[in-house]
Amino acid sequence: DSVVPGPAEYDLPQSERVIPNHNGRACGENNETTITNALRISCNTAFAYLGNELGLDVMLDQAEKFGFNSIPLANGDIRSVPSNFPTDADAPQLAQSAIGQFEVRTNPLQIAMVSAAIANRGQLMNPYLVDELRGPDLVRVLEVTEPEVVSQAVSAETARQLTEMMVEVVDNGTGTPAQISGVQVAGKTG
């Protein structure tokens, strides 16, 4: 329920440029919005503001807890190019990074890991492809992959709150195409 600025445009610090919202409008009344509403409608200006308020160290630390800037390896099963969150962004670059722009890069595996961590009470898990290896008789189990926690990316309570916010995105926000009849879906566009 925290209220943050959500104007139609965010003035990038140290710059003459702005970050606009995709629809060109403010995200709430009096250029303010709640964080839940900002996520629901994908309010760029609110998150650019929050990125600069939190600062590079906090943003970078959180991104790395979700696996950015490291290569996900899963018992040798999966290799991918590491997702990137800039380590030396200035204020305008940080505002852009807070909305996934500037030099933020990711891949489908990384996004799946982030989403799964939120669904898994904040625990980021090491992904794997093979659950178990069986002998030629298909009965004898030769090897079983044990789930491995990479990090506690966020607290269980934060993950719960974020899940509720992501359900709002799909129920009433920019993610409505992801709705499935009879199923509660949590998601995020962008």
C-alpha positions as a printed NumPy array, in Angstrom:
array([[  0.   ,   0.   ,   0.   ],
       [  3.033,   2.298,   0.064],
       [  2.536,   5.387,  -2.095],
       [  5.192,   6.456,  -4.602],
       [  5.357,   9.082,  -7.35 ],
       [  3.824,   7.937, -10.637],
       [  3.883,  10.906, -13.013],
       [  3.478,  10.528, -16.779],
       [  7.239,  11.136, -17.167],
       [ 10.193,  10.67 , -14.819],
       [ 12.999,  13.192, -15.23 ],
       [ 16.239,  11.242, -15.382],
       [ 18.751,  12.678, -12.901],
       [ 21.806,  14.386, -14.424],
       [ 20.059,  14.374, -17.792],
       [ 17.612,  16.265, -19.984],
       [ 15.88 ,  13.01 , -20.924],
       [ 12.784,  11.428, -19.407],
       [ 11.355,   7.956, -18.917],
       [  7.7  ,   7.931, -20.02 ],
       [  4.924,   5.548, -19.109],
       [  3.839,   3.361, -22.014],
       [  0.454,   5.101, -22.246],
       [  1.81 ,   8.621, -21.7  ],
       [ -0.356,   9.116, -18.597],
       [  0.257,   9.35 , -14.869],
       [ -0.205,   6.131, -12.928],
       [ -2.636,   7.463, -10.359],
       [ -4.285,  10.525,  -8.931],
       [ -2.112,  13.56 ,  -8.212],
       [  0.854,  11.833,  -9.897],
       [  0.987,   9.238,  -7.093],
       [  0.248,   5.52 ,  -6.997],
       [  0.663,   2.524,  -4.727],
       [  3.423,   0.045,  -5.422],
       [  0.763,  -2.604,  -6.065],
       [ -0.945,  -0.426,  -8.673],
       [  2.414,   0.485, -10.217],
       [  3.173,  -3.209, -10.702],
       [ -0.385,  -3.948, -11.885],
       [ -0.26 ,  -1.376, -14.69 ],
       [  3.505,  -1.505, -15.342],
       [  4.215,   2.079, -14.244],
       [  7.733,   2.845, -15.496],
       [  8.021,   6.157, -13.685],
       [  7.278,   4.698, -10.254],
       [  9.909,   1.981, -10.603],
       [ 12.509,   4.341, -12.097],
       [ 11.962,   6.571,  -9.055],
       [ 12.22 ,   3.603,  -6.663],
       [ 15.431,   2.39 ,  -8.304],
       [ 17.12 ,   5.707,  -7.652],
       [ 15.7  ,   5.928,  -4.131],
       [ 17.044,   2.476,  -3.259],
       [ 20.415,   3.077,  -4.915],
       [ 22.791,   0.912,  -6.915],
       [ 24.087,  -1.206,  -4.023],
       [ 20.596,  -2.31 ,  -2.939],
       [ 19.379,  -2.897,  -6.509],
       [ 22.508,  -4.853,  -7.453],
       [ 22.41 ,  -6.942,  -4.266],
       [ 18.77 ,  -7.875,  -4.884],
       [ 19.356,  -8.703,  -8.555],
       [ 22.268, -10.955,  -7.606],
       [ 20.156, -12.744,  -4.976],
       [ 17.881, -13.672,  -7.896],
       [ 20.883, -15.011,  -9.845],
       [ 21.843, -12.083, -12.058],
       [ 25.553, -11.698, -12.872],
       [ 26.206, -15.43 , -12.371],
       [ 25.923, -18.402, -14.684],
       [ 23.17 , -20.83 , -13.683],
       [ 24.609, -24.327, -13.707],
       [ 22.443, -27.267, -12.862],
       [ 24.505, -30.286, -11.971],
       [ 26.134, -29.821, -15.371],
       [ 22.714, -30.152, -17.102],
       [ 22.118, -26.549, -18.099],
       [ 24.431, -23.765, -19.157],
       [ 23.335, -20.311, -20.162],
       [ 24.747, -16.89 , -20.751],
       [ 24.545, -15.045, -17.439],
       [ 21.868, -12.454, -16.966],
       [ 23.283,  -9.009, -16.363],
       [ 22.476,  -6.207, -13.968],
       [ 24.944,  -3.306, -14.263],
       [ 27.484,  -3.054, -11.465],
       [ 28.513,   0.562, -12.02 ],
       [ 25.411,   2.426, -13.216],
       [ 25.108,   6.16 , -12.604],
       [ 21.761,   7.679, -11.528],
       [ 20.115,   7.891, -14.986],
       [ 21.375,   4.418, -15.891],
       [ 20.081,   3.044, -12.579],
       [ 16.613,   4.481, -13.229],
       [ 16.645,   2.768, -16.634],
       [ 17.924,  -0.463, -15.072],
       [ 15.115,  -0.403, -12.505],
       [ 12.645,  -0.908, -15.358],
       [ 14.764,  -3.517, -17.14 ],
       [ 16.466,  -1.216, -19.621],
       [ 20.007,   0.187, -20.019],
       [ 22.332,  -2.845, -19.767],
       [ 19.934,  -5.236, -18.03 ],
       [ 19.922,  -8.499, -19.959],
       [ 18.229, -11.755, -19.125],
       [ 17.141, -15.014, -20.682],
       [ 14.135, -17.337, -20.346],
       [ 15.9  , -19.575, -17.818],
       [ 16.679, -16.621, -15.554],
       [ 13.105, -15.331, -15.678],
       [ 11.811, -18.831, -14.934],
       [ 14.155, -19.   , -11.931],
       [ 13.01 , -15.594, -10.636],
       [  9.345, -16.526, -11.04 ],
       [  9.881, -19.909,  -9.405],
       [ 11.725, -18.293,  -6.482],
       [  8.776, -16.003,  -5.819],
       [  6.411, -19.002,  -5.956],
       [  8.793, -20.987,  -3.722],
       [  8.583, -18.693,  -0.695],
       [ 11.567, -16.643,  -1.883],
       [ 14.021, -19.518,  -2.361],
       [ 15.982, -19.444,  -5.625],
       [ 16.648, -23.017,  -6.696],
       [ 19.332, -24.458,  -8.95 ],
       [ 17.493, -25.629, -12.082],
       [ 17.936, -29.141, -13.426],
       [ 16.659, -31.206, -16.329],
       [ 16.99 , -34.784, -15.079],
       [ 15.059, -35.766, -11.951],
       [ 16.319, -39.33 , -11.813],
       [ 18.379, -41.736, -13.865],
       [ 17.118, -45.329, -14.139],
       [ 18.825, -48.515, -15.211],
       [ 17.995, -50.396, -18.437],
       [ 15.202, -52.265, -16.623],
       [ 13.543, -48.867, -15.891],
       [ 13.007, -50.021, -12.302],
       [ 16.385, -49.627, -10.638],
       [ 17.105, -45.982,  -9.743],
       [ 20.761, -45.198, -10.394],
       [ 20.826, -41.543,  -9.454],
       [ 18.41 , -38.943,  -8.065],
       [ 18.899, -35.198,  -8.387],
       [ 18.427, -33.439,  -5.067],
       [ 16.934, -29.927,  -5.141],
       [ 19.529, -27.292,  -4.258],
       [ 18.816, -23.831,  -2.84 ],
       [ 20.982, -21.147,  -4.447],
       [ 19.837, -18.281,  -2.219],
       [ 16.98 , -16.877,  -0.182],
       [ 16.253, -14.127,  -2.714],
       [ 13.493, -12.529,  -0.616],
       [ 11.745, -13.44 ,   2.612],
       [  8.752, -15.762,   2.511],
       [  6.534, -12.822,   3.505],
       [  7.882, -10.622,   0.713],
       [  7.361, -13.487,  -1.745],
       [  3.768, -13.854,  -0.53 ],
       [  3.077, -10.139,  -0.954],
       [  4.719, -10.088,  -4.372],
       [  2.66 , -13.103,  -5.44 ],
       [ -0.533, -11.273,  -4.425],
       [  0.605,  -8.249,  -6.422],
       [  1.386, -10.441,  -9.442],
       [ -2.069, -12.047,  -9.231],
       [ -3.475,  -8.511,  -9.42 ],
       [ -1.417,  -7.956, -12.616],
       [ -3.132, -10.927, -14.267],
       [ -6.6  , -10.383, -12.761],
       [ -6.873,  -6.637, -13.404],
       [ -3.732,  -5.275, -15.036],
       [ -1.421,  -5.579, -18.005],
       [ -1.29 ,  -9.38 , -17.75 ],
       [ -4.96 , -10.216, -18.354],
       [ -4.162, -12.322, -21.471],
       [ -2.508, -14.838, -19.088],
       [ -5.773, -15.544, -17.254],
       [ -6.829, -19.206, -17.09 ],
       [-10.414, -19.991, -16.152],
       [-10.578, -21.596, -12.71 ],
       [ -6.871, -21.026, -11.98 ],
       [ -5.27 , -18.198, -10.024],
       [ -2.344, -16.962, -12.122],
       [  0.472, -14.688, -10.928],
       [  2.463, -12.903, -13.616],
       [  4.181,  -9.753, -14.783],
       [  4.413,  -8.181, -18.219],
       [  7.634,  -6.755, -19.59 ]])
